[in-house]
Every structure is written in C-alpha cells, then in structure tokens.
Amino acid sequence: MVSFVASLAAFFAHVIPVIGGFTVAVVAIITGFVARGQIKRTGEQGIWMANAGIIIGFIHIALGLLVLFFVIFVLGIALFGIWASVSSGGSPSPVPSG
C-alpha cells in the first residue's frame, strides 16, 4: 500500500524544491519491490498495489526525464540562437555594389 500511495503522491510532491516528486517516486519503486518480495514469501494479498506502485513510479521518473531533456533542448536552442546573433555582431554585413 505504501508503494501505491507514494507513487500517486509523487505527482503532487513537485511543490517541494529539490527533492520533490522524483524522491517520492524512488521511494514508491523501492517499497514496491520490497512488498513484492514479502508477498511472495508470505502469500499475502496486495501484489497489484505493489506492481502498480512500481509501474507508476517508473512512469513518473521517465516522464520527468523527458521533460528535463525537452527543457534542456529548448534552452540549448534558445541560448545557441542568442549566441549566434551576438557573435555575428548583430548587424548585417555590407553588400558590395557593383
């Protein structure tokens, strides 16, 4: 149950700076694997919650990485575009007449 709740809470935990949702998603994944091991040993119920916590945790981390790469890509293009205009002097080169 902890894994399932933590995986859902990870989407709301991004309001906490630095540690945020990624830490909670990792907690969901770890507790999910621990719970699966315990369920297999003892025969208890709740395997679907452990599996759901693991899956949602991995999805959360994957989506977060995609967003991070997208932001880095967009910032890289924006900074490269700005750098290209600054390095060229920002003014058009004269056209020879003739």
ABEGO torsion letter per residue (X at the ends): XAAAAAAAAAAAAAABBGAEAAAAAAAAAAAAAAAAAAAAAAGBBGAAAAAAAAAAAAAAAAAAAAAAAAAAAAAAAAAAAAAAAAAAGGBBBBBBBX
